[in-house]
Amino acid sequence: MPQRTETDSRKLLRRLRDEMSVSRPGQERLDRITTIIAESLGVEVCSVYLFRDPDTLELCATEGLKPESVHQTRLRLGEGLVGKVAKLAKPVNTANAPAEPGFRYMPETGEDVFSSFLGVPIQRLGERLGVLVVQAKEPRLYSDDELYGLEVVAMVIAEMTELGAFVGEETSFAAPHKNQVMLRGVNAQEGEAEGQVWLHQPRVVITNLVNDNTEAELQRLNDAVDKLRVSIDELLTRAGSRDSEHQEVLQTYRMFAHSRGWLARMEDSIRLGLSAEAAVEKEQSAARARLERVPDAYLRDRLHDLDDLSNRLLRILTGQGHETGAEMPERPILVARNIGPGELLEYGRKLRGVVLEEGAVGSHATIVARALAIPLVINVSRITTEALNGDHILVDGTEGTVHLRPDDTISAAFRDKMAMQAKAQERYASLRDKPAVARCGTRIRLKMNAGLMADLPSLPSSGAEAVGLFRTELQFLTRANMPKRAELVANYARVLDAAQGKKVNFRTLDIGSDKVMPYMKRPDEPNPAMGWRALRVGLDKPGVLRMQLQALIRAAAGRPLSVMFPLVTTHGEFTRARDLLLREIERERRLGHVLPETLEVGAMLESCSLAYAPRAFFEEVDFISIGGNDLKQFFFAADRENELVRRRYDTLNTAYLSFLQLIVDRCHETGTRLSFCGEDAGRPVDAIALAGIGIGALSMRPASVGPVKSLIRRVNFNEISEIIARVQARGLESARPALLDYVAGLVD
């Protein structure tokens, strides 16, 4: 294979571009491309393998191997040298292919006479599309220049593949963005939605991959990089010193923007014949491929920064901003790699659903999506590369699945499911004004969780009796700076106004772990969920907590006020927090401000230690709310953000129910009001079990109140208590099977 030159590379790219301008069937076009590459590079074999499905590569065209092997030869991901290139997303370059570890001989191709092998991944922005291979009889390693040139050609083929350039009647594979796709993720907010994709950050469309004037393209690239550097410097100046984390990100951007290696690699691609935009995207694809192979979280974040920087540069080069001119569809389903809570709030209730490539069950965006009552699926791999604006999409937040461009059969089945859900909601609406009274006469108080003003209209329509938990941290998390006390007073007053006399339990600031204020430096902790968070932060930094307590007292303006502190782990912590509140009450009295009509001070029991607190604690506290999400993760030592373990343990595990029974008994001894707050309270079977062991109040998301109330009105808690006792006496691990049998036998 002769030494490549800049002119040869440019000629090859132009020949490929010219080939694309000719109208041909897909297979014929792909065959022509392999011939052009083999002729231009002076090799005996050029082959293109494309993914038939996520785990299978298919030989789709070749120059030099046996023609009858096309669409017959297939390899699993990781199988043979071709599969190795695809799996690792890295080139394989060898002078003696049969001696290479992992080599697999495919006799149907006639490749046994070819010794040297060079394979490069065909990929675009981290999405693996296939493998481009050249082979020759002569045993030799291909040079770095040859390797780089083939990678440039592979990028062009990736663009053609994405555009569906090879799809035709003869081909047995489909183009991305045209075929239907089912993707699995993690259900973060239940519900179903049908609509059209609305990309939060639409991908930049590159219309010209090949340059006609190298010097002009180099100048365009350098001018764009200069603009990028200036814009980052301006952002740094505006950020000032008040936002250290934001500054750290921008400093990383600045470091990358001034990296000579980054710029030099893009300049090399332009000299080989790519346009400035294509050169940036080629480097971006390489960065994403590296990202997948980096185990260190900090380094992955830095590569994410480089990825985002490339997007900024592409938008400067193409003039394509975040606003593409496209109109938001009538039924938008937001698709994004990730999104902040403030950005999600800006979309508001216009959205039918949200699908994220990243995200976490307890993230800020998840909390906002729940507040907006829109289905949310997170950790959906490849969604941002698979989806295009306007694509038909079905989101099942209950099952954690997403259907892109579904066929009529899937759409019809999905609509049937949505219709059944709507019918059930109509039935629940008829129970709105009826109490949650079981057949045995036991009444359970059902409350709703809230965190935004947008939640409060759901209070009367849901059938909830009160707001069992109002998350006050969302007003802090969705802002770029600390809210002022007057803003908090106005916000809390609006919450009490909207509740129309129904009780609201305000939980004080619960930050730390997965909830970090953007203007507060996050401490470096090995285990944040068990670290400096919630009430611990408030007691160590009482300034913010005091301001919040003052705001709550003033917002009450003579009305009843109920405050509870999060993650109380000892009696002493509760005493310190309550004393802080009482001092603020006294201060407000001295200032002549109107005091609350009544004051109730509660604690969230989220750690096992508080269940064993002295009797004095249970006598002093006005009410206790079991924080089920955190308590369960601590009881089972299973991080609720970890998908490997978060579903492993059951709320109806008999050991866990016994522990909850201990808390119920201690509260009964002292007459302390007890409620259960969390996702499990909103699951009907779990709810009747919690009520069956004596928990008289349950707090959940508004949409769950109807289903839970419906089941409570059909059961007898004496029977449920007996079932749980029998299961525990028999030494069974979970009460769920027995309770499901009981529910199945109920007669409407």
C-alpha positions, 0 to 999 in steps of 0.5 A, spaced: 500 500 500 503 506 497 504 512 502 498 516 502 498 524 500 494 529 502 492 530 494 490 522 494 486 523 500 482 529 498 481 525 491 478 519 495 473 523 499 471 527 492 470 520 489 466 518 494 462 525 494 461 524 487 458 517 488 453 519 493 450 524 487 449 519 483 442 515 483 443 508 484 440 502 488 443 502 495 447 495 494 450 498 488 452 504 491 455 500 497 459 496 492 461 502 488 464 505 494 468 499 496 471 498 489 473 506 489 476 505 496 480 499 494 482 502 487 484 509 491 488 505 497 491 500 492 489 494 496 486 488 494 480 487 499 476 493 502 470 490 505 464 494 509 461 490 515 454 494 518 450 492 524 444 488 523 442 488 530 446 491 536 450 484 537 451 482 530 455 484 524 453 483 517 458 483 511 454 488 506 459 489 501 466 487 498 471 488 493 476 482 493 472 477 497 468 472 494 461 476 492 457 470 494 459 471 501 455 478 501 449 478 506 451 471 508 457 472 513 455 474 519 459 475 526 457 476 533 460 483 537 467 481 539 468 475 534 474 475 530 478 481 528 472 485 525 468 483 531 474 486 536 474 492 532 466 493 533 466 491 540 472 496 542 471 501 537 478 501 536 482 500 530 486 493 529 492 493 525 496 487 524 501 484 518 499 477 520 492 476 521 491 469 522 496 469 528 492 475 531 489 473 538 481 472 536 482 471 529 477 467 526 477 464 519 471 465 515 472 460 509 466 462 505 469 469 504 476 466 501 480 471 505 485 466 507 490 468 502 490 475 505 495 476 511 495 484 512 489 487 516 487 494 518 480 495 520 477 501 523 470 502 526 465 506 522 461 510 528 458 517 529 458 521 535 459 514 539 454 510 536 457 504 533 455 503 525 460 498 523 467 496 521 471 498 515 476 493 513 482 493 508 486 487 507 492 485 502 497 479 501 503 482 503 505 482 510 505 489 513 503 494 518 499 500 515 502 506 517 499 512 522 498 516 516 494 510 512 490 508 519 488 516 519 486 516 512 482 510 513 478 513 519 477 519 515 473 515 510 470 511 515 467 517 518 464 519 511 461 512 510 458 513 517 455 519 515 452 516 509 449 510 513 446 515 518 443 518 512 440 511 509 444 512 503 445 504 502 438 502 503 435 499 498 431 493 496 437 489 495 440 490 502 438 486 508 439 492 513 435 498 515 438 505 516 438 509 522 432 514 524 428 510 519 427 503 522 423 502 529 427 501 535 425 499 542 429 501 548 429 500 555 431 504 561 429 505 568 422 507 570 423 514 574 416 516 574 410 512 572 405 513 566 404 512 559 405 518 553 404 518 546 407 524 542 413 526 537 420 527 539 423 534 541 430 534 542 433 538 548 439 540 544 438 538 537 444 535 533 448 539 528 446 537 521 453 537 517 451 538 510 458 538 507 463 533 509 469 534 504 473 541 503 474 544 496 479 549 499 484 546 505 487 553 506 480 556 507 477 550 511 483 551 516 482 559 516 474 557 518 476 552 523 481 557 527 476 563 526 471 559 530 476 556 535 478 564 536 470 565 537 469 559 542 475 562 546 473 569 547 466 566 549 468 562 554 473 567 557 466 572 557 463 566 561 468 566 566 468 573 567 460 573 568 461 567 573 466 571 577 468 568 584 461 566 586 460 560 583 466 555 584 463 549 581 461 553 574 468 556 574 471 549 574 467 547 568 469 553 564 476 553 566 476 545 564 473 548 557 478 553 557 483 548 558 481 544 552 479 550 547 487 552 548 489 545 547 494 545 541 493 537 540 485 538 540 486 543 534 492 539 531 488 533 530 482 537 527 487 541 522 490 534 520 483 532 518 482 538 514 488 537 510 486 530 509 480 533 505 474 533 510 471 540 511 472 544 518 465 541 521 467 534 519 473 535 522 470 537 529 465 531 529 471 526 527 474 528 533 468 529 537 466 521 535 473 519 537 472 523 544 466 519 545 469 512 543 474 514 549 469 516 554 466 509 553 472 506 555 474 510 561 473 507 568 474 513 572 468 518 573 472 524 574 476 523 567 469 521 564 466 528 566 472 531 563 471 528 556 464 530 557 466 537 557 470 536 551 464 533 548 460 539 550 465 544 547 465 540 540 458 542 540 459 549 541 464 549 536 460 546 531 454 551 532 459 556 531 461 553 524 454 552 522 451 558 525 446 553 528 444 555 535 439 551 540 433 554 536 433 551 529 427 554 527 423 548 528 416 548 532 415 544 538 410 539 536 403 539 539 404 532 543 412 533 545 416 528 548 422 531 551 429 527 549 435 529 552 442 526 554 441 530 561 437 536 563 437 541 569 431 542 574 430 549 572 430 547 564 425 542 565 421 547 569 421 552 563 418 547 559 413 546 564 406 542 563 407 543 555 411 536 555 407 529 555 413 525 557 421 526 558 426 521 556 433 521 558 440 518 556 443 519 563 439 521 569 438 518 576 432 516 580 433 521 585 435 527 581 433 534 581 430 533 574 426 526 576 423 530 582 421 536 577 418 530 573 414 527 578 411 534 580 409 535 573 406 528 573 409 527 567 412 520 565 420 519 565 424 514 563 432 515 564 438 511 563 436 510 556 442 508 552 443 511 545 436 515 545 439 522 543 443 519 537 437 514 535 431 520 535 430 525 531 425 531 532 418 529 530 419 522 530 413 518 533 415 516 540 411 512 545 414 512 553 412 507 558 414 510 564 411 504 568 415 499 565 421 503 563 421 502 555 421 507 549 418 505 542 421 510 537 417 510 530 413 504 532 409 500 527 401 500 527 401 494 531 405 496 537 401 503 537 395 500 537 396 496 543 400 502 547 393 506 546 389 500 548 393 500 555 392 508 555 385 507 554 385 502 560 389 507 564 384 513 563 378 509 564 381 507 571 382 514 572 375 516 571 373 511 576 378 513 581 375 520 580 369 518 582 372 517 589 375 523 590 370 526 595 369 519 599 374 517 605 379 512 605 375 507 609 376 500 609 370 495 610 372 494 617 371 501 619 378 503 619 380 510 616 386 511 613 388 519 612 391 519 605 396 525 603 400 528 597 407 530 596 409 536 593 415 541 591 412 546 586 406 551 586 405 546 580 403 541 585 398 544 589 392 544 584 392 537 584 390 537 592 383 538 591 382 533 585 387 528 587 382 526 593 388 527 598 386 530 605 393 534 606 400 535 603 404 530 607 410 533 605 412 539 601 419 539 599 422 546 600 429 545 597 426 545 590 426 553 590 433 552 592 435 547 587 432 550 580 436 557 581 443 559 579 443 563 586 441 563 593 433 565 594 432 571 598 428 571 605 422 575 602 422 570 596 421 564 600 416 568 605 412 569 598 413 562 596 411 559 602 405 564 603 402 562 596 403 554 598 398 555 604 393 560 600 393 554 595 392 549 600 385 552 602 386 551 609 388 544 608 394 542 612 401 542 609 407 539 612 413 543 610 420 539 610 426 544 611 431 544 606 434 537 604 440 537 600 446 533 600 447 526 597 444 527 590 441 534 591 446 539 591 445 547 590 448 549 584 451 555 588 454 551 593 460 547 593 459 540 593 464 536 598 468 530 596 465 524 599 466 517 598 459 515 600 454 522 599 448 518 601 450 517 608 454 523 608 453 531 610 446 532 608 439 534 610 439 536 617 446 535 618 448 541 613 442 545 617 445 544 624 452 545 621 451 551 617 445 554 621 444 561 617 440 558 611 436 554 616 434 560 620 432 564 614 428 558 612 425 558 619 423 565 619 420 565 612 416 559 614 413 563 620 412 569 617 408 566 611 404 562 616 401 569 618 397 567 623 395 560 620 397 553 623 404 552 621 407 545 621 415 544 620 418 537 620 426 536 619 429 531 614 434 525 616 433 526 624 438 520 626 438 522 634 434 525 639 439 530 640 439 532 633 431 533 633 432 537 640 437 542 637 433 543 631 427 544 635 430 549 639 433 553 633 425 554 631 423 556 638 428 561 638 426 564 631 419 564 634 421 568 640 425 573 635 419 574 631 415 575 637 420 580 640 419 584 633 412 584 633 410 579 627 404 575 627 406 568 630 403 562 627 396 560 630 399 553 632 406 550 631 407 543 630 414 540 630 415 533 626 421 529 624 422 524 618 425 517 621 429 515 615 435 512 619 434 505 623 437 509 629 431 513 630 427 508 631 431 506 638 431 513 640 429 514 648 422 515 650 423 522 651 424 523 643 417 520 642 414 524 647 417 531 645 416 530 637 409 532 635 409 527 629 413 522 625 413 521 618 417 515 616 421 517 610 420 510 606 425 511 600 431 513 605 429 508 610 429 502 606 436 503 603 439 504 609 435 498 612 437 493 606 444 497 605 442 498 598 443 504 595 437 506 591 441 510 586 444 503 584 440 499 579 444 493 581 441 493 588 435 498 588 430 493 586 433 487 589 429 488 596 422 488 597 418 493 602 413 487 604 419 483 606 417 480 613 424 483 616 422 490 614 415 489 616 417 487 623 422 493 623 416 498 621 411 494 626 416 496 632 416 504 630 408 503 630 408 500 637 413 505 640 408 511 637 402 508 640 405 507 646 406 515 647 400 517 642 405 520 637 402 521 630 405 517 625 405 517 617 409 513 611 411 518 606 415 515 599 414 511 593 411 505 596 406 509 600 403 510 593 403 502 591 396 500 592 398 493 595 404 496 599 399 501 602 394 496 604 400 492 608 403 499 611 396 500 613 395 493 616 400 494 621 398 500 624 400 506 620 394 511 619 396 516 614 400 515 608 403 520 603 404 519 596 404 523 589 397 525 587 396 520 581 397 515 586 391 517 591 386 514 587 388 507 586 390 507 593 383 509 596 380 505 591 383 498 594 383 501 601 375 501 600 375 494 598 379 491 604 378 489 611 385 490 615 383 485 620 384 480 615 390 483 612 394 483 619 392 476 620 395 474 613 402 478 615 402 475 622 401 468 618 407 469 613 411 472 619 410 466 623 411 461 617 418 464 616 417 466 609 421 472 606 415 476 603 408 477 605 407 480 597 405 473 594 399 472 600 397 479 599 396 479 592 392 472 592 388 476 597 387 482 593 386 477 587 380 474 591 376 481 592 370 482 589 368 489 587 
